[in-house]
Amino acid sequence: MIADRQTSRLGLASHLADSLGGVSVLQRTVRRVERIKSVRKIVIIHPEDQELGDLVKQNKKQLVFHPAAVTDKFTPMRQSARKWAMINWRGGLGGATCYDELLPPLPIYEAAKAHGGDAVILVGGDWPLVDPDYCEKTLAIHLEHPKDLQMTFNQAPPGLSGVVICTDLLKQMSESDGASFGNMLAYVPSHPQADPIGRDICYAIPPAVRSVAQRFIYDNTRSIAMMDQLDIDWDNATATEIVSAMQPPQSMPQQVSIELTPKRICNGPLIPQHHVEFNRQPMSMHTLERMLKSLPPESLVTFGGLGDAMLHDQWIDAINLAKDAGVFGIHIQTDLQGTPQQVEKLLRLPIDIVSIRINADTSATYEKLCSPGDPQHNFKHLTDNLQWLLNERNRRWQSPEFDNKPGIPWLLPTLIKVSDNLKDMETFFDRWTHYT
């Protein structure tokens, strides 16, 4: 169990010490985990400078505290990958799952080794509704074939079930820089496999639970409001009973798209501006500031719309305004046809994701769809910018003169599927899945 009383796994304020059903969130999670029959010992991995003993009392199973570093250099990258998929068990960038929020793997492996575990079932300390039955049945699959099924899981929404992994596989993960559950479960073109949800490693749960798009982790305003109003038997309610009792809070959308300007450099037939003239003026920083202040907590903002955010004269100010306003995640959409000096600024700003509208995998297709007859803003200029951005991003996080984090910002090439670029789709997908 990973627990931090200061910071949540996504970088928000921790709520481990909050009261839920009369006890702390951490105590509530421990009580649920204690009901997993095959679990012999509960190990709480926590930051070395914290004490959590005051939050957990009257335990039925052996419980030990294991101080360790619960973050690493890849933590910001994992957090950014999960922000736009936080209500789903998978679907984050790079295939990131809710289980990846609990990494890095090294302290988990060291704790398992120190306490004599052949396998662990991994949950977060702020998962107070984790279902013991789902965990037990997921664990049973592994225990029946421990050598063949070294990792087992199910498709429960985030917070309702843990993932099972043997210590040998944990060791391999800890020795591989940036290893994740998503790496093992997502589709990789160089190592194609059937979707793991249809294989023996996945325990099948009821569709009524599987299809719920909610986050049952006590770490954000929406989830906390939803769980606080539950009228359930906190220790014994099943996942089915929990999802039946929940009432998602009525609130503004978490994901918001803001068009700073309708301007685009590209003007091919795939571009809306090729067909319609937009008379909208660029957004003023005063208007943007008022919009940002009106957003709900933990908002995720995309700067794009029909325009290229980087073509707004004050796009850098817009990014900084969003960060100062407390926006949880920042995503920018661009054609990436700017100068090297403009492109470089993407690495200096608090951006989680940069989406690059490529829409092709060859010069001929790009020219036909996006930039007919434009000798300057062409496919080569775009891909040169993107290649430089990839290389420079990786160079900076390895250099002591910069404070860049690995994989930040995520670089996300995109393609709108139309008949003229169907022939490019397979190579586009394989290429950018590999390089980004």
N, C-alpha and C positions, 0 to 999 in steps of 0.2 A: 504494500500500500504506500503510495507516494503522497506525502502531506507537507504543506508549507503554510504556516499561519500568517505569512505576510503577503505572498504573491501567489495567485492562481496559476494553473498550468498555461493559460493563454495570456498571462501577463497582467491580468486585472487584480484588484484588491482581493485578498483571500477572505473567505467567510467560514473557515473551519470552526471558529469559536462561536459563531452565531448559534442561537437556540432554535432547534427544530423539534417539535413535539416534546418539549420539556427537557431535552438534553442537547449537548453540542452536536454540530453536524458531523464532526469526526467520530464522536461516540455513537451516533446513529449509524454511521457506515460500519463501524466495528461490530455493532450488534447484528447487522444483516450478514456480514461476512462470517461471523461465528456460527451461523446456521448452515454453512456449507460443510456437509458431513465429512468429506475427505480432507478438509484442511486441518492440519495438525498444529500449525503455529501461525500467528499473525505477526508479520514484521512490518513496522512502520518506518519507512525511510524518510528522513527529514533533514533540513539544512543543519549543518554542524553548529551554528550559533543559536539554535532554537531549542526550547524545551516544550514538549507537548503533553507531559504527564498529567497536567491539570485538566486536560480536556477529555481524558479517557479514564473511566473508573469502573469497578465491579465487572471484570471480564470473566467469561466462562471458559475461554481457551487461553493457552499461553500466549502472551503478547510481549514483544520486545521492541525497543526503539533502536534504530540503526542510523546514527548520524552520518551524512555523506553529502557530497555536492550533487544537488538534484537538477542542476542545469549544466549546459556545456556551450561551446561556441556555436552549435547548430540550433540551440533553443529558439532564437528569434526567427530562424527560417521555418522551423516547425510551426511556430505560432502563426506566422503570416500564411502558411499553407492551409491552416485549419480555419481561419477566421470566416471565410465565405462558405464554409461547409460545417459550421459548428453544430447544426441541428441534425446532421447525418453521421452515421457511424463511419462512412468512408466518403470519398468524393473530393477530398482536398487536393491541392496541387501536388504533383508527384505521387499521387495515390494515397496521400496522407489520411490516416484513420484516427478515430478518437483515441485509440490506444497509443498512437505516436505522441500524443500530448503528454504521456507519462514518462517518456524517455528523457535523458539518455540511458542506454542499456547497461553501461559499466557499473553504476552503483547498485542496480538491480541484481546483476550477476554476482557482484561481491557480497551482497547481503544474502543471496541464496546459498552461495558457497560457505559463508561464515556460519549459517544456521542449518546446514545439512539438508538442504532441499534438492531433490532431483528434478523438480518442476515447480513452477509458481503459477498462481492465478493472479493476474495483475489488475488492480483497481486504483482509483484515486481516493484520497481521503475525503473529498467532497462529493462522493457518489453515494448519498445516503439512502437511495432507493434501489441499490444493486440487488438483483433477484438471486437468492441463494440456489433455487432450483435450476435456473439457467446455467449458473456457474458450475454446479455439481454435475450436470449432464454434459457440459462442455469439457469438464475435467475428466469425466468417465471415458470419453472417446479417446483422449490421450493415454489414460492409464491402461486401456485395453490393448493399445498398440504403441507403446512409448517410443520405439525406435523408428517406426514408419511415420507416425503422426506427431512430429515434434512440436507443432504448434496447432492449437485448435481454437475456434472462435464461433461466434454466432452473429446474426444481423440485428441484434437489439439496438435501439436508439442509444445514443451516448449516455452513459451513466447507469444503464440497467443491467449490464453484464460485463464481466472481465474477460480477458484473453488469457489462454493457457500457453505456456512456453516452457520447454525443458531447459535445464541449465547449460547443456552442451550448445544449444542453439543461441542462448543468451551470450555465451562466451564468444561464439563466432561473430555475433552482432557487435559486441564490445570491441572486437579487434578490427572491425571494418569502419572506417571513417564515415560518419553520416548514415549508418545503417538504420533502417526503419521497418516497421511492420508493413507500411505502404509499399516499400520496395519489393517485399515478398508476395504481396497479394495483388498488386496492380499488374496490368498488362504491359509487358516489355517486348518491343518488336524483335529484339535480338534473342529473346528466350520466350517464345510464345507458349501460352498454356491456356487451358480451359479456365473459365471463371471459377475461382476457389469456392464460391458460394454453392456450387453444384457438386462439390467433392466431399469426401469423407471427413475432411478437417472442419467442416462447418456443421454445427448442430442446428437443425431446422426448428425455428420458433414459430408460433402462430402468426399468420398474416396480419391479424388485428393489432399486434404489437409491432411487428416488423415494419409496417407501413406508416407508423406514426413519425411525423417530422417535427420532433421536439427534442430539446436537450434537457436531460434529467441530471444535470450536474449543477451543484449549488455554487455557481461562480459568476453569474451575470444577472442583471436586473430582471429580465423576462422569466428566466427559469426560476429564480428565487420567488417571484410573485406567484408563479404557477404552483410551485411546490408548497408554499406557505398556506395556500387556501385548500389544500387537499384534506379531506375528511376520511382518513383511512386508519387501519391498524398499522402503525409505523413499523413495528417489528415483524409482522407476519403477512402483510399484504403482498400478493403476487403481482408480477408485472402486468398481467391482464387486468387485475383489479385497479391497479394504479392508473393505467391509460384510460380505463372506463370512468374513473373518478375525476380525471384532470379536466380543467376548463382553461384553455389557453387565454391569457390576458389580452384584452382588447387594447391595442396600442398602435402607434404609427409603424410603418414598415422599417425594418432594420437596415435594409439595403437601399441606398438612394443614389440615383444618377443625376449629375449636375452638368449641364452643358455650359461651359464657359464662353464658347464662341461657336457659331455654325461654320466657321471657315475651314476649308480643306485645301491642301495643295493639289492632291490628286483629283482628277476630274474625268475619269473613265466611266463607262456605262454601269459599273457596279457601284458607283458613288452616288448617293441621293442628289448631291448638288449638280450632277450632270443633267438631271431631269427637271429639277425645281430650283428656283431662286429663293433663298431664304433671306428675308429682310430683317431678321432679328439682330439687334445690336449686341456686342460683347457684354457680358455681365460685369457690372461694377463691383469693386471689392466691398463697397458698403452693402450692396444687396446680398452678396455672398456671405458676408459676416452675419447678417440678420438671419439668413437661411440656416447657417451652421449652428447658430445659437438656439434655433427652434427644434433641432433634431433630438430624438430621444437618446438615452445613454447607450453606449456601445454601438453607435451607428457605423455602418460601412459605406464609404462614399466612393463612387466612381466618377471621375472627371472625364467626360467624353461626350455622350449623347451622339448627335449626328456630326459633330465637329471634331477637330483635332485639338485637344486641350493645350498642347504645346504651342499653338499658334496665337493664343491669347497673350497680349503684351505683358500681363502680370501673372502668368501661370505659376511662377515660382512663389509669388506672394500668396496665391490661392492655396497652394500646398501647405505653406507654413501657417496660414490662417486656420486651415482644417486641423492641423496638429495642435495648435494653440487652443482651439475650441474643444479639444478632448475627443475628436473623432477616433474611433477604435481602429479602423482600417482604411487605408488610402490606396486607391487603384486609379491609374491613368491610362487612357486609350489614345494612341497616336499612330500616324503613318510612318513615323521615324524618318522623315525626309529632311530633317534639319541639318544644320552644320555640326561638325564635330564638337564645337564649343557648346552648342545647345544640348547635344546628346550627353555630354559629360556631366551636365548638371543633374541628370537623373540619378547619378550615384552619390550625390551630396545631399539629397533630400529625404525626408522620412516617408518614403513610399514603400508599400508592401508589394505591389504588383504593377508591372508595366505590360499592357497588352499592345502588341504590334500588329497592325492590320496589314497582313501580307497578301492573303487571298490568292496565292499562286506559288508554284515551285519552279517556274521557269521564267526567263526574261520575256519570252513571247506571250505567255499567258498574262503576265503582269501588265505588259504594255497594252494588250488588248482590253483588259478589264479596268485598269486603274490609271494608266498614264499614257494614253495614245499620243505619239508625236512629241513627247517631252524628253529632250536629250539629257536634262539635268536630274530630274526627279524620277529615276528609273529603278529597276529591280536591283541593279548592282549597287547603286548608292544606298538603298535600303539595307541590303544584306551586308554591305561593308560596315554600315553603322551598327547593325545588330551584332556582327562578329566582333567588332571592337568592344562593344558594350559587354559582351560575354567575357571576353579575355580580360578586360580591364577590371570588371567586377571581381573576377577570381584572383587577379593579381593583388588587388587592394586588400582583400581580407587576409592575405598571407604576408602583407608588408607591415612592419611596425610603424611606419609613418602615417598610416590611415587607421581609422577606427571602424571601418566597414565590417559587417558581419557576413559569414558565408551564405551565399545564395540569396542575399537581399540587395536589391529587390528581385523578386521572381520575374523572369522574362517569359512572356507568354505569347508566342506567335499565334495568330488566329486566321481562320479561313472561312468565308461565307460560301457555302456550297452552291454552285450554279452549274449549268450544263457545260460552260466553257472551261471550268477548272476541274471537272471530275477526273480527268486523266492525271492531274497533279496530286490528287488527294492522298494516295498511298505513300508516295515518296515524301510529301509534305509532312504527314503524320510521323512516319518513321524517322525522318531527319531531325525534326525539332523535339520529338520525344527523347531522342538520344542526346542532343546537344544542350537542351535547356532543362 
